[in-house]
Amino acid sequence: MQKINIAYIGGGSKGWAHGLFSDLLKQDRLTGELRLYDIDVPAAQRNIKYFEKLVGANPNKIKSRWDCKLVNDIDAALTGADFVVISILPYSLENMRHDVHHPEKYGIWQSVGDTVGAAGYSRALRTIPSYRFFASKIRENCPNAWVINYTNPMSMCMNILYREFPEIKAFGCCHEVFGTKNLICNIAGMYLALDEKGRQAFMDSDLKAVKLALAKKGRSFNWFWSFRKLKRTDITANVQGLNHFTWINKAEYQGIDLLKVYGAYIKMFRENNEAFFRKNAPAVFHRLYNMHNVKFTLFEKYGVAAAAGDRHLAEFVPDLFLTGKDVLRMGFALTPVTRRVFNDNVKTIMTKLADTPFYSPKIHGTGEEGVMQMTALLGLEDLTTNVNVPNKGQQRNIVRGPAVETDALFSLDSLEPLDAGEMTPETAALVNAHAQNQLDFVEAYFQKDYAALEAVFCRDPMIARIGEENGKKLFRELIELNRECLEEFLLV
């Protein structure tokens, strides 16, 4: 086994950290020291107990040994680190409550609120100084370490790290693309389950014939998720765009054009659901049976597969999907911060219970690729996967400089973005508007230029709809609501 040191900034995390613990313990190629650093020291202490219980409760699944320790000084945590993992909540969920719900008085409704829109840019104001600090400390203590970021707003976090420390070796990871690849695989699985005649009917979008062909095999068109013949790693797909606004313009399996299969399915999906929705079905019915509607609508409009969760995608094109609060009929739901608070409290309780005889956490695979990326960067096995790094030409018709999400090849101490080609003119225009905003917002912050920050905020499509005057008022109000954790130059 190769021995390494991992510094975890945000080591009190109850989501990403617990997943990393499992992924590290269940593999047999890496071993070493895992240092947890967090300004919330009690949370990090609870994670030490959680890790110890995880090890003790799963002796048959442990394949590597790790010294998991609490380190309260960031310099000590980073010194000698081979890898730095960052997953933080920018201050508190109460701040996020302001971000997401205060703009509702202006008619701005957000389905996630951590990437773009009023909530995303408000969150960024709290995130930028923290990430400047992290980048400066990495430069001082472990400049050659590889940095893996999981925090949102992902693209802006990456822009900050590289703006503060241009030589940093950092990349951002997100699992949203995985979900869309799995969706494509399930639809392809339905197609592959058919005989030749059935496949032709599928490509002709002949819903009646496809249903009959599937019924003969005891299968149902309505249960597309049950067709799990393929894994996402079985297909080849080209990833383009920005984090949470990613697109797949090519997808193949053994010479089969999966985007053609995807498009044929969407036509049948619409026909299949039309009869149900015509009967004035309640909104929750639409939520259940119209799932993936945002992705499908964007495919119908632009001819390429939008590759993120519907709630994230909707925020980038709000004029299509977020004109009001009644979004259930579009197949997705808003996420009230109260739900996030509830989930966070449950996770805290479960972490605390790990220090009692009443609960034994289980080791499970997360499907994330952080540990696989570490393994590849150590030269043990090459890996190709999608990551977020600055655009140096891998995304040809997208503005240079800001972080974009494309595939990259991981090998010994090397991350080489792969040529993602050009996006279609229509999708490139959408992506470029957000990429430029994210780049400009970070630059304006570094220059401490309030007016420039305000201008970018008002340019966001979600905010532009309420007019510049209201946009400026909203920007000031969000700053006032979060003033206790913002820098002085914003408090004008």
N, C-alpha and C positions, 0 to 999 in steps of 0.2 A: 504494500500500500504506500501511496505517496503522502507524506506528512505536510500539512498546510496550516496556516493561521487565517481564520475568518473573523473580521470585525463586523459586528451587526449594529448599525446605527438605527435605533428604533427597536432595540432588543426586547422591549416590553410588548411588542405586537402580539395580538391574540389570533391573527389570521395567518399572514405570511410567515411569521416566525415558527408557528406550530407546524406548518407545512414543511418548512425547511428542515426542522428537526427530524421529521419522519423520513424525508428524502435522503438526508445524510446518513441516518442510522441503517436504512435498508439497502444501501449500496456497499460494495466491498473493494473499492479502488482508492478511496481517499480516507484519511484519518487526520487527527490533529486537534487544534484548539479553536473553540468557538467563544468569542468574547462578546458579551451582550452589554451594549451601552444605551442608556436612555435617560432623558431628563426626568422621566417618571420612574424613579428608582424602585418604588414598591412593585410596579408592574414588571420590571426586569427581574426582581427577586422572585416573584411568583413564577416567572418563566423558568428560572433555575430549578425550582421545585417541580414544575411540570416536566421539564426535561429528565430529571432524575427519576420521576415516577414512570415516564414513558420507557426509559431503559429498563427499570426494574420489573415492569408489568409485561414486557414483551421479549423475554430472553431468547425465544426461538426465532425471532425475526431480526435481531440485532446482528449486523454483519460488519460493523466497524466501531471503533472506540473513539469517543470525543470527550475532551475536557471542556465542559461548558461552564464558563465562569462569568461572574458579574464584574464589570470594570467601570467605575464611576467617573474616570477621567478620560476624555476623548483622545487625548494625545497617547495615553498608555494603551487604549483600545486599538489605535491605528498603527502604532509603531511595530514595524515588522510584518504587517498584514500582507498576505498574498491576494486576498479578496476582501472587498468591502461591500456589504449588502446594506441598502438603505430602503426602509419602508417606515414612513412616519405619517402621523396625522398632523397636519399643520394646525397646531394649537388644539382646539376642542370641537366636539360635535355641537356645542352651543354656538360657536362661531359659524359652523356650517349651517346651522338653523337660520342665522341671519342671512347668509349667502343665498340660500335656496328660497326661503319663504318671504323675506322682505320684498323682493322684486315682484311678488305676486300682486301687490297693490297697484302696480303699473301694467298688469296683464301679462307679465312674463312668467311662464310656467316651465319648470325644468324637470326633466325626467331622471336626471342623475345629479348634475350640479358640481362636478369636480374637474371639468376640462375646459369648456367654453361657455359662452353666455355670461350673464351678470355674475352668477355663482362661481364659474370657473376663474374669471379674472379677479374677483374678490379673493378667492382662495390663493391665487398666485401672489397677491400682495403680501400675504403672510409667509408664503413658501420661499420667495426669492432670497430674503436675508438669511434664512436657515441654510439654504443650499449654497450660497456664497461662502458661508462659514464652513460647511462641510468640505467644499472644494479647496479652500485655503488650508484646512487641517490635513487633508489628504496630500496636498503638495508638500507640506512641511514634514509629514511623518512617514508616508508610504507612497511616494510619487509614481512608483512602477506597479502599484497594485491595480488589479482589474476591479472596476466598480460596477455593481449591478443595482439598478434602480427599479423600484416597484411603485413609487409614490406618484400620485396625480396632482396637478396636471402634468402628465408624463412628458409631453414634448417640451413644455416650458422648463421642466426640471432639467432635462438634458441640455437645453439651450443655456441655462444658468451655469451648469457645471463647466461646460466648454468655454463660456464667456469669461468665467473667473479663472479657469486653469486650462488654457488651450491644449496642453499636452496630456491632459488626463486621459486615461484609458477606460472610458465609461460607456455603458450601453443600457438601454431601458428595455424591460421585459413586460409583456402583456399577453394574456391568454385569450383575448377576444377573437383573434384570427382562428384559434384552434376550434372554437365553437362553430364558426361558419364552415371550416373544413369538414367538421363532423357532420354538419347538416348536408353538405354536398355528398359526403360519403353515404349517408343514409338514403338519400334520394337515388344515388347511383346503385345502391344495394337493391332498391325496389326494381330498378330497370334490369339489373343483372339477374334477378330472380325469375324473369320472364323468358319464355322460349323466343325463337326468332320472330314468329308472328306477333307475339305480345310486345316485343321490343319495337317493332315497326309501328304498332298501334300507339305505343308510348311516345315515340318521336313525332307521330302525327297528332299528338295530344287528343287521342280518341278515348275520352274518359270511360265511356260505357264498355268499350272493348277491353281496356286495361283492367277495369274492375272485374269483369267476367274472367279474364285470364288469371288474375290474382285469386279469385274465389275458388277456382279449380285447384289451386295449391293450398287452400285453407288460409289465405292471407287477405289483409284488408288494405285498401288504398288509404283509409283514414289513419292508419297506424304506421306512418312512414318511419317513425323512430325505431320500429321493431326490425328494420332491415339493416342489420349491423354486419354485413359481410366484410366491409372495408374499414380499416383504421385510417386516420388522417395521414399517417406516415406512409401509407400505401400509394397515395396519389402524389403527383407533382402539381404544384400551383405557384403562380407568380404573384407576389404580394406587392402592392403599391400604396402610396398615400401617407396619411398622418395617423398617429395613434388615435384609436377610437373612430377614425374616419378612413379606415383602410379599405382597399378594393382588391379583388382577384380578377385579373383579366385573362388568365389562362389556367385551366385545370384539366388534367388528363389522367387516365388509367388504362394502361395497355393499349394505347392508341385511340381510346375513346375520348372524344371531346366532352368533358363533363359539364361545361357551361351550356352546351346545346341540350344535354339531358336535363339540366337545372331549369332552363327556360321552358322546355316542353312540360315539365312537372308544374311550373307556376301557372301555365294556362289551364291545366286540369284542376289545380288547386282552386283557382278562381271559380271555375264552373261548378266544382263540387260544393263550394261553400255558398254560392249565390242563392240557392234554393232556401237554405237555412236563414240567411240574413234578410231575405225578402219578407220574412214573417214577423218583422218588428221584434226580433230577438233582443233580450236585455243585453246591456253593454258587456256584462261579465261573460256572456256566451261568446261575443265577438273576441273578447280577450283570450278565451281558451281555444277557439277554433280559427282565429285569424293570426295566430302567432307567426312571427317572421314576416308580417305584412310590410313592415318598413323596408326590410331587405328586398322583398319581392317587388315592391313598388319602385325602388331605386333601380333594380335590374330592368324592369319594364321600361323605365324612363331613359336609362343610360346604356343598357346593353352589357354591363359588367356587374360582377357580384360584389355588392357592399359587404365587407367582411368584419363586422363587429356586431355587438348586441343591439337590438332595435332601439333601446332607450338611449344609448350613446349616439347612434347614427342620427336620431331625430333632432338632437340638439344642434347639429351642424347644418341642417336644412329645415329650420323651424317654420318657414312659410308653408311647407308641405305637411308638417305633422304636429306642430305645437302652437296652434293659433288660439287655443283655449285649454281649459283644464279637463275637458271630457275627451280623453285620449283612449279609453278602453276599447272603443269601437275600431280603433286603428290597430289593435292587437298588442298594445303595451300599456304600462301603467306608470304614473308618477311615483317617485319614491320619497315619501315624507320622511323628514329627518327623525321624527319620533320612532319610526321603524328601525332606523339605524341605531338610535339610542337603546331601544329594546334589545336588538341583536347584540350590541356591545355589552350590555349588562349580563345577558345570558352567557356570553363567552367569558366574561370576568368571573362569573360564578363557577363555571366549569373549570377554569384555571385554578381557582381557589380550592375546589373540591379535589384536585389532584394531590393536594397536601393532606388528604384524609383517607381513611380506609374505604370510603363509599364510592369512589370513582377511579377507574383505571383507564387512562387514555390508550387508544389503540394506534399502532403504526399502520399507516396506509399510504399508498402512492397518490400524489397530488395531481399528476399529469403535467406539472410545471417542469421547466427545463433548466432551472438555475444550476443544479448540481451537474447535469450533463454538459452545460456550458463550461463550468469549471474544469471538468474532466478533459474536455477538448482543448481548452486553453493551456492545460498542463501537458499537452502532447500525447495523451493516452488514446484518443480516438477523435477523428474529425466529426464535425456536426454542421449541418446547414439548417438554419431556422430563421424566423423573422425577429428582428430587433429594431430598436430606435436609436439611431446615431445621426450626426449632422450630415446633411446632403452635400456631398462633394462631387456629385455627378451621377450617382447611382440611380437617382430619380431625375430623368433627363429634362422634362419640361416643367419641373417644380423649382421654385426659387432656391438658389444656393444658400447654404448656411444653416437654416433651421433644421431641427431633428425631423427625419422622416422615418417611416416604417417600411422596410423592405427585407428581403432575405439576405443573409450574410453567411459566409463560411468561417467557422471557428476551427482553428488549428493551433499548433504550438505557439503560444504568446502572440497570437494574431487573430484579428477580426477583420475580414475583408468583405465589405458590402458587395453584393452581386448586382449586376446591371439589371434594373427592373424595367428598362425600356421607357417608352413614353406612355403617359396616360392619355385617354381620349381628350380632345379639346374641352368638352363639357365638364368632365370630372376634374381635369387639371385646373380649370377656372375656379371650381368650388374649393379645391384643396389649396390652391395658391392664395386665395383670399385669407383663409385661416392661418396658413403657414406664415404669411407675411405679418399678420396681426400678432402672432405669438412671438416672432422674432423682434418686432418693433416694440412690443410691450416690455420684454426683458431689457432691451437696449435703453428704452426710456427710463426704466427703473435704475439701471446702472448710472445713468446721467442725472438721476434725481430730478427728472423733468415731469412735474405734475401735469402740466398741460398736455404733454405728449401721451402720458398714460391715459388721461381722460379722453383724448381723441381716439386712441385705439379702442378703449372700452366702448365708446359710442359707435364705432364702426362695426362691431360685432353684429351679425344679422339679427340676432334676437333683440338687441337693444336699439338698433337703427329704426326699428318699426315704431318706437315710441317717440322719436324725434330727438334732436340734439339737446334741446332745453331740458326735457325730462331725463335724458340719458345722463347729463351732467348732474342733475339733482340726485339721481339714484346713485351715481358714483360717490358723491359726497356723503350721502346717507349711509351707504355701506361702510365707508371709512369711519364714520362716527360710531357706528354700531360695533366695529371691531378695533377701535382706537387703542385699546389697552395693549394690543400686540402688534402695532404698526410703528414704523419709523417716523421720526419727528417731521421730516420734510413733507409727509403726506397730510399732516394735521394743520394745514394752513387755514 
